[in-house]
């Protein structure tokens, strides 16, 4: 079987776009003069009187006010620096109304990411994208999907948003596998969702407006994160309300369907409805009659909790509180964290990692192991001796073999000594560390995993043996092969390793 290639080398010539400057009615902020501009150097700018977002082929930055060009201070504050060359597409993993989402390998970060690509000349799609970016670039809560960066691809007319990749899929994906989620696991999942919502509501004054199973993501370690802020709304204070009809109608609260002002309780309703679907394995309303009939049910019918005995009393009460028709009687996200449905299962320390084994995929685990082991190895090789020793203990065994330029050593201790000598030499020569350019993986018939890494390093800098300024030496390419053993839990060990410069 030919090796599966995780890295795609996309080397198309960059074409610049003409200057375009036009009003953008989709940007509904504090100015009626919002506009977009595409410049000759490939920069895509979205700005109004109070704020500017500049997307370039190398990343993006934001600042207050307008100016003719980026200052040195702006460039130094470009904390979302990333380009098309940094993220190599592996496969498409989703498609929404406004974007296509891909799984990609982020070589500089040594991990997988999700890349959401949007047509930047479609006004409605751009409006949702800007809401997404505004929200993402200012949040840091562990229960919200984090932004890694964004960039403009002028030759494709796209903005690409690079996000954390959650390898367990969404709550909707999980429901397709397990039919319904056990209450102990659902309680632990809900606790993390509530922490994310509490941060959004209390500290960022933001209504998500699209809480649903597809926007609750998980990884195989049991971490839960809220995703997709494309229609989120910022409110000036906790008493402010919204009036727009935006979001997925199937999870809209009664006040939103009735065109009434709404605020944070709308997210609580959607959470309750999501939990009811997750616990029973089906959407609780009858959506077969179309959107209008569904909206009438939400407005007029009682909350569709199942007959007695299907849900525990704690979960049924939790759902009923979330789905109270009067938004003023719904608890806050922070208040729901002390509900018995959450506290009852928190005392039992639910193992969400064990639950998420239902979403484990052999090929995905193989890819993750390859990236995890090689990333850990090269980071340790650039670090301190103590870090290198502890990493060697994790990755090698007493029978592991390491071959460098045709010379082989065996055993954890001998390999550690060799790696320490390599690291010392690189440091003395002012080496920039080993950088991964591509990874290929292939599973062998005996169950082991073959991994081939192509990369480069560069000498020069301030080491005692360095010959010039940082980066003075030309890059040196290397090729390194790993043979890994994988346990059923995903733990990997290096059985054989071969390194050579090319």
C-alpha positions as CSV (number, residue, x, y, z in Angstrom):
1,X,0.0,0.0,0.0
2,X,1.5,3.4,-0.9
3,X,2.2,5.7,2.0
4,X,-0.6,8.2,2.9
5,X,0.7,11.7,2.4
6,X,-0.3,14.2,5.1
7,X,1.5,17.1,3.5
8,X,0.6,18.8,0.3
9,X,3.2,21.1,-1.2
10,X,1.2,23.8,-2.9
11,X,3.6,26.0,-4.8
12,X,1.5,28.2,-7.1
13,X,2.7,31.6,-8.0
14,X,1.1,34.5,-6.1
15,X,-1.0,36.8,-8.1
16,X,-1.9,40.2,-6.9
17,X,-5.4,41.6,-7.1
18,X,-6.5,45.0,-8.3
19,X,-7.3,47.7,-5.9
20,X,-11.0,47.6,-5.0
21,X,-12.6,50.0,-2.6
22,X,-16.4,49.7,-2.0
23,X,-18.9,50.2,0.8
24,X,-19.8,47.1,2.7
25,X,-23.4,47.1,4.0
26,X,-22.9,43.7,5.6
27,X,-20.6,45.2,8.3
28,X,-23.1,46.5,10.8
29,X,-21.0,48.2,13.4
30,X,-20.7,51.7,14.8
31,X,-20.3,53.3,11.4
32,X,-22.4,53.6,8.2
33,X,-19.2,54.1,6.2
34,X,-17.8,50.6,6.5
35,X,-15.9,49.5,3.5
36,X,-13.5,46.8,2.2
37,X,-10.4,47.2,0.1
38,X,-8.1,44.8,-1.8
39,X,-4.7,46.2,-2.5
40,X,-2.1,45.4,-5.1
41,X,0.1,43.6,-2.5
42,X,-2.7,41.1,-1.7
43,X,-4.0,42.8,1.5
44,X,-7.8,42.5,2.1
45,X,-8.9,45.3,4.5
46,X,-12.2,45.6,6.3
47,X,-12.6,48.9,8.1
48,X,-14.8,51.6,9.4
49,X,-14.3,54.7,11.6
50,X,-13.5,52.8,14.7
51,X,-11.6,49.6,13.7
52,X,-9.7,48.0,10.9
53,X,-9.0,44.4,10.1
54,X,-6.2,43.8,7.6
55,X,-5.9,40.3,6.1
56,X,-2.6,39.7,4.2
57,X,-1.1,36.5,2.7
58,X,1.1,36.4,5.9
59,X,-1.6,36.8,8.5
60,X,-3.9,39.5,9.9
61,X,-3.9,42.3,12.4
62,X,-6.5,44.7,13.8
63,X,-6.3,48.2,15.1
64,X,-8.4,51.2,16.0
65,X,-9.0,53.9,13.4
66,X,-7.8,54.1,9.8
67,X,-4.4,54.7,8.3
68,X,-2.6,54.5,5.0
69,X,-0.4,51.5,5.9
70,X,0.8,49.3,8.8
71,X,3.3,50.9,11.2
72,X,6.2,49.1,12.8
73,X,4.1,48.8,16.0
74,X,1.3,47.2,14.0
75,X,3.6,44.6,12.5
76,X,5.0,43.8,15.9
77,X,1.5,43.2,17.1
78,X,0.7,40.8,14.3
79,X,0.0,38.0,16.7
80,X,-2.0,36.0,14.2
81,X,0.8,35.5,11.7
82,X,0.2,32.6,9.4
83,X,0.2,31.9,5.7
84,X,-1.0,29.4,3.1
85,X,2.4,27.7,3.2
86,X,2.0,27.0,7.0
87,X,-1.1,24.9,6.7
88,X,-1.2,22.0,4.3
89,X,-4.7,20.6,3.6
90,X,-5.3,16.9,4.4
91,X,-9.0,16.6,3.7
92,X,-12.4,18.3,3.7
93,X,-14.2,17.7,7.0
94,X,-17.3,19.9,6.7
95,X,-19.3,22.4,4.6
96,X,-21.6,25.1,5.9
97,X,-23.8,27.7,4.4
98,X,-20.9,30.2,4.3
99,X,-17.7,28.2,4.4
100,X,-15.9,25.0,3.7
101,X,-13.8,23.4,6.5
102,X,-10.7,21.4,6.1
103,X,-8.4,19.3,8.3
104,X,-4.8,20.6,7.8
105,X,-1.4,20.0,9.1
106,X,0.2,23.1,10.7
107,X,3.9,22.4,10.3
108,X,5.1,25.3,12.4
109,X,2.9,24.3,15.3
110,X,3.4,20.5,14.8
111,X,-0.3,19.7,15.0
112,X,-3.5,19.5,13.1
113,X,-5.8,22.5,12.7
114,X,-9.2,23.2,11.1
115,X,-9.1,25.7,8.2
116,X,-12.3,27.5,7.4
117,X,-12.3,29.1,4.0
118,X,-14.7,31.8,3.0
119,X,-15.4,33.7,-0.2
120,X,-14.4,37.2,0.8
121,X,-16.3,38.8,-2.0
122,X,-19.6,37.4,-0.9
123,X,-21.1,40.1,1.3
124,X,-23.2,37.8,3.6
125,X,-20.4,35.2,4.0
126,X,-18.0,38.0,4.7
127,X,-20.3,39.5,7.4
128,X,-20.5,36.1,9.2
129,X,-16.7,35.7,8.8
130,X,-16.1,39.1,10.4
131,X,-18.3,38.2,13.4
132,X,-16.4,35.0,13.8
133,X,-13.0,36.8,13.7
134,X,-14.1,39.6,16.0
135,X,-15.2,37.1,18.6
136,X,-12.3,34.7,18.2
137,X,-9.4,37.1,18.3
138,X,-10.4,38.4,21.8
139,X,-11.3,35.2,23.7
140,X,-9.1,32.9,25.7
141,X,-11.5,30.6,27.5
142,X,-10.5,26.9,27.4
143,X,-14.1,25.9,26.5
144,X,-14.2,28.0,23.4
145,X,-12.5,27.1,20.2
146,X,-9.3,29.1,19.8
147,X,-8.2,31.1,16.8
148,X,-4.7,30.3,15.6
149,X,-4.6,32.8,12.8
150,X,-6.1,34.0,9.5
151,X,-4.8,35.1,6.1
152,X,-5.9,36.2,2.7
153,X,-5.4,34.0,-0.4
154,X,-5.7,36.7,-3.2
155,X,-5.3,34.2,-6.0
156,X,-8.4,32.3,-4.7
157,X,-10.4,35.3,-3.4
158,X,-10.7,33.7,0.0
159,X,-10.1,34.4,3.6
160,X,-8.9,31.4,5.6
161,X,-9.5,31.2,9.3
162,X,-7.2,28.7,11.1
163,X,-8.7,27.2,14.3
164,X,-8.1,24.5,16.8
165,X,-8.9,21.0,15.5
166,X,-11.1,18.9,17.7
167,X,-10.5,15.3,16.7
168,X,-13.7,13.9,18.4
169,X,-16.1,15.7,16.1
170,X,-19.3,17.5,17.2
171,X,-22.1,16.4,19.5
172,X,-24.1,15.7,16.4
173,X,-21.4,13.4,15.1
174,X,-21.3,11.5,18.4
175,X,-25.1,11.1,18.3
176,X,-24.8,9.4,14.9
177,X,-22.4,6.8,16.5
178,X,-24.1,6.2,19.9
179,X,-27.8,7.1,19.3
180,X,-28.0,8.8,22.7
181,X,-25.5,10.0,25.2
182,X,-25.5,8.6,28.8
183,X,-26.5,11.1,31.4
184,X,-23.2,10.9,33.3
185,X,-21.2,11.8,30.2
186,X,-23.8,14.4,29.2
187,X,-23.5,16.0,32.6
188,X,-19.7,16.4,32.2
189,X,-20.1,17.7,28.7
190,X,-22.8,20.2,29.8
191,X,-20.5,21.5,32.6
192,X,-17.9,22.5,30.1
193,X,-20.4,24.1,27.8
194,X,-21.8,26.1,30.7
195,X,-18.3,27.3,31.6
196,X,-17.8,28.5,28.0
197,X,-21.2,30.2,27.9
198,X,-20.6,31.8,31.3
199,X,-17.4,33.3,29.9
200,X,-19.2,34.5,26.8
201,X,-22.1,36.0,28.6
202,X,-20.5,37.5,31.7
203,X,-17.1,38.6,30.6
204,X,-17.4,39.1,26.8
205,X,-21.1,40.3,26.8
206,X,-21.6,38.1,23.7
207,X,-24.7,36.0,22.8
208,X,-23.7,33.0,20.7
209,X,-27.1,32.7,18.9
210,X,-26.4,29.3,17.4
211,X,-26.0,26.7,20.2
212,X,-26.8,23.3,18.7
213,X,-25.2,19.8,18.6
214,X,-23.1,20.7,15.5
215,X,-21.5,23.6,17.3
216,X,-20.4,21.7,20.5
217,X,-17.1,20.1,19.6
218,X,-15.1,17.4,21.5
219,X,-11.6,15.9,21.3
220,X,-10.7,12.3,22.1
221,X,-9.4,13.4,25.5
222,X,-12.9,14.5,26.6
223,X,-12.4,18.3,26.2
224,X,-15.5,20.2,25.1
225,X,-15.5,23.5,23.2
226,X,-18.1,25.8,21.7
227,X,-17.5,26.6,18.1
228,X,-18.9,28.8,15.3
229,X,-19.3,32.5,16.4
230,X,-20.3,33.6,12.9
231,X,-23.6,35.0,14.0
232,X,-22.7,35.9,17.5
233,X,-23.8,39.3,18.8
234,X,-21.9,41.7,21.2
235,X,-24.1,43.7,23.6
236,X,-23.0,46.7,25.5
237,X,-24.0,45.4,28.9
238,X,-25.8,42.5,30.5
239,X,-29.1,44.3,30.2
240,X,-28.9,44.9,26.5
241,X,-31.0,43.0,24.0
242,X,-31.0,42.0,20.4
243,X,-33.7,42.2,17.8
244,X,-32.4,40.4,14.7
245,X,-33.7,37.1,13.5
246,X,-30.5,35.2,12.9
247,X,-29.5,31.6,13.6
248,X,-30.7,28.0,13.2
249,X,-34.5,28.1,13.5
250,X,-34.7,24.6,15.0
251,X,-33.0,25.8,18.2
252,X,-34.4,29.3,18.4
253,X,-36.1,30.3,21.6
254,X,-39.7,31.4,21.7
255,X,-38.9,35.1,22.1
256,X,-36.7,35.1,19.1
257,X,-39.3,33.3,17.0
258,X,-41.9,35.8,18.1
259,X,-39.6,38.7,17.0
260,X,-39.3,39.9,20.6
261,X,-36.1,41.4,22.1
262,X,-33.8,38.7,23.4
263,X,-30.5,38.3,25.2
264,X,-28.4,35.6,26.9
265,X,-31.4,33.5,27.9
266,X,-31.8,32.6,24.2
267,X,-28.6,30.6,24.4
268,X,-29.8,28.8,27.6
269,X,-33.0,27.7,25.7
270,X,-30.9,26.3,22.9
271,X,-28.7,24.5,25.3
272,X,-31.7,22.8,27.0
273,X,-33.1,21.7,23.6
274,X,-29.6,20.4,22.6
275,X,-29.4,18.3,25.8
276,X,-32.9,17.0,25.3
277,X,-31.9,15.8,21.8
278,X,-28.6,14.3,23.1
279,X,-30.3,12.4,26.0
280,X,-33.1,10.9,23.9
281,X,-31.4,10.5,20.6
282,X,-33.9,12.5,18.6
283,X,-34.9,16.1,18.0
284,X,-37.9,16.5,20.3
285,X,-40.2,18.7,18.1
286,X,-41.9,17.5,14.9
287,X,-40.0,19.3,12.1
288,X,-41.7,17.5,9.2
289,X,-44.3,20.2,8.6
290,X,-41.7,22.8,7.7
291,X,-40.3,25.9,9.5
292,X,-43.6,27.7,10.1
293,X,-45.2,24.7,11.7
294,X,-42.1,24.1,13.8
295,X,-42.1,27.7,15.1
296,X,-45.8,27.5,16.0
297,X,-45.0,24.3,18.1
298,X,-42.2,26.1,19.9
299,X,-44.5,29.1,20.7
300,X,-47.6,27.2,21.7
301,X,-46.8,23.6,22.8
302,X,-45.5,22.6,26.2
303,X,-41.8,21.6,26.4
304,X,-41.6,18.2,24.8
305,X,-39.9,16.2,27.6
306,X,-40.4,12.5,27.3
307,X,-42.7,10.4,29.6
308,X,-41.7,9.8,33.2
309,X,-38.7,7.5,33.7
310,X,-36.9,8.2,30.4
311,X,-34.8,11.0,32.0
312,X,-33.6,11.3,35.5
313,X,-35.4,13.8,37.7
314,X,-32.2,15.9,37.8
315,X,-31.9,16.1,34.0
316,X,-35.6,16.7,33.5
317,X,-35.6,19.6,35.9
318,X,-32.5,21.0,34.2
319,X,-34.1,20.9,30.8
320,X,-37.3,22.4,32.0
321,X,-35.5,25.3,33.7
322,X,-33.5,26.0,30.5
323,X,-36.6,25.8,28.3
324,X,-38.9,28.0,30.3
325,X,-41.1,30.0,27.9
326,X,-40.4,33.1,29.9
327,X,-36.8,34.1,29.3
328,X,-36.6,36.0,32.6
329,X,-37.2,32.7,34.5
330,X,-34.3,30.9,32.8
331,X,-31.2,30.6,35.0
332,X,-27.9,32.0,33.9
333,X,-25.1,29.7,32.6
334,X,-23.2,30.4,35.8
335,X,-26.2,29.6,38.0
336,X,-26.8,26.3,36.2
337,X,-23.3,25.1,37.1
338,X,-24.6,24.5,40.6
339,X,-27.7,22.5,39.5
340,X,-28.0,19.0,40.9
341,X,-27.7,17.5,37.4
342,X,-24.1,18.9,37.2
343,X,-23.1,18.4,40.8
344,X,-24.5,14.8,41.1
345,X,-22.2,13.5,38.3
346,X,-19.2,15.8,39.1
347,X,-18.7,14.0,42.4
348,X,-18.2,10.7,40.4
349,X,-15.4,12.1,38.2
350,X,-16.9,11.0,34.9
351,X,-14.2,9.7,32.5
352,X,-15.1,11.5,29.2
353,X,-11.9,10.2,27.6
354,X,-13.2,6.6,28.0
355,X,-16.5,7.7,26.6
356,X,-14.9,9.3,23.6
357,X,-13.4,5.9,22.5
358,X,-16.6,5.6,20.6
359,X,-15.2,8.2,18.2
360,X,-11.7,6.8,17.8
361,X,-10.8,6.1,14.2
362,X,-7.8,3.9,13.4
363,X,-6.5,6.1,10.6
364,X,-7.0,9.3,12.5
365,X,-5.3,7.9,15.6
366,X,-2.4,6.9,13.3
367,X,-2.1,10.4,12.0
368,X,-2.4,11.9,15.4
369,X,0.3,9.6,16.8
370,X,2.7,10.5,14.0
371,X,2.3,14.2,14.5
372,X,2.4,13.9,18.3
373,X,5.5,11.8,18.5
374,X,7.5,13.7,15.9
375,X,6.5,17.1,17.3
376,X,7.4,16.1,20.8
377,X,10.7,14.7,19.6
378,X,11.9,17.8,17.7
379,X,10.7,20.2,20.4
380,X,12.8,18.2,22.9
381,X,15.8,18.2,20.6
382,X,15.7,22.0,20.6
383,X,15.2,22.2,24.4
384,X,17.2,21.6,27.5
385,X,18.9,18.4,28.5
386,X,16.4,17.7,31.2
387,X,13.5,18.0,28.7
388,X,15.4,15.8,26.2
389,X,16.0,13.1,28.9
390,X,12.3,13.0,30.0
391,X,11.1,12.9,26.4
392,X,13.5,10.0,25.7
393,X,12.1,8.1,28.6
394,X,8.6,8.5,27.2
395,X,9.4,7.7,23.6
396,X,12.1,5.0,23.7
397,X,12.6,1.5,25.2
398,X,15.7,-0.5,26.0
399,X,15.4,-2.2,22.6
400,X,14.8,0.9,20.6
401,X,17.3,1.5,17.8
402,X,18.7,4.8,16.4
403,X,20.7,5.2,13.3
404,X,22.4,8.4,12.3
405,X,24.3,8.6,9.0
406,X,24.8,4.8,9.0
407,X,26.0,4.5,12.6
408,X,23.5,2.6,14.9
409,X,23.1,2.6,18.7
410,X,20.5,0.7,20.8
411,X,18.7,1.4,24.0
412,X,17.2,4.4,25.7
413,X,20.4,5.5,27.5
414,X,22.6,5.3,24.4
415,X,20.0,7.1,22.3
416,X,19.6,9.9,24.9
417,X,23.4,10.4,24.9
418,X,23.5,10.7,21.1
419,X,20.5,13.1,21.0
420,X,22.1,15.2,23.7
421,X,25.3,15.4,21.6
422,X,23.3,16.4,18.5
423,X,21.5,19.1,20.5
424,X,24.7,20.5,21.9
425,X,26.3,20.7,18.5
426,X,23.3,22.5,17.0
427,X,23.3,24.9,19.9
428,X,27.0,25.6,19.5
429,X,26.6,26.2,15.8
430,X,23.7,28.6,16.4
431,X,21.2,26.1,14.9
432,X,17.6,27.2,14.5
433,X,16.2,23.8,15.4
434,X,14.6,21.1,13.2
435,X,11.6,22.2,11.2
436,X,9.1,19.7,9.8
437,X,8.2,20.3,6.2
438,X,6.2,17.1,5.5
439,X,5.1,13.9,7.1
440,X,4.1,10.6,5.4
441,X,2.6,7.6,7.3
442,X,1.9,4.0,6.5
443,X,0.6,1.2,8.7
444,X,2.6,-2.0,8.4
445,X,1.1,-5.5,8.3
446,X,2.6,-6.2,11.8
447,X,0.6,-3.3,13.2
448,X,3.5,-0.9,13.5
449,X,3.4,2.6,12.0
450,X,6.0,3.8,9.6
451,X,6.5,7.6,9.6
452,X,8.8,9.5,7.2
453,X,9.7,13.2,8.0
454,X,11.2,15.6,5.6
455,X,12.5,18.8,7.2
456,X,15.3,21.4,7.4
457,X,17.5,23.2,9.9
458,X,19.8,26.3,9.5
459,X,23.1,27.1,11.1
460,X,24.4,30.5,12.1
461,X,23.7,32.9,15.0
462,X,25.3,33.5,18.4
463,X,26.6,30.0,19.3
464,X,30.4,29.7,20.2
465,X,31.1,27.9,17.0
466,X,28.8,30.1,14.8
467,X,30.3,31.6,11.7
468,X,28.0,34.5,11.2
469,X,24.7,36.3,12.0
470,X,21.5,34.5,12.7
471,X,20.3,32.7,9.6
472,X,23.6,33.3,7.7
473,X,24.0,29.6,6.8
474,X,21.9,28.0,4.0
475,X,19.1,25.6,5.1
476,X,20.1,21.9,5.3
477,X,17.5,19.3,4.5
478,X,17.1,16.1,6.5
479,X,15.2,12.9,6.1
480,X,14.2,10.9,9.2
481,X,12.3,7.6,9.4
482,X,10.5,6.4,12.5
483,X,8.9,3.0,13.2
484,X,6.3,3.3,16.0
485,X,4.4,0.8,18.0
486,X,0.9,1.9,18.9
487,X,-1.1,0.7,21.9
488,X,-4.9,0.4,21.8
489,X,-5.1,3.6,23.9
490,X,-3.0,5.5,21.3
491,X,0.3,5.5,23.3
492,X,3.3,5.4,20.9
493,X,6.9,4.2,21.3
494,X,9.8,4.6,18.8
495,X,11.1,1.1,17.9
496,X,13.5,2.2,15.1
497,X,14.7,5.6,13.9
498,X,17.0,6.6,11.1
499,X,18.3,10.1,10.5
500,X,20.4,11.5,7.6
501,X,21.0,14.8,5.9
502,X,20.2,15.1,2.2
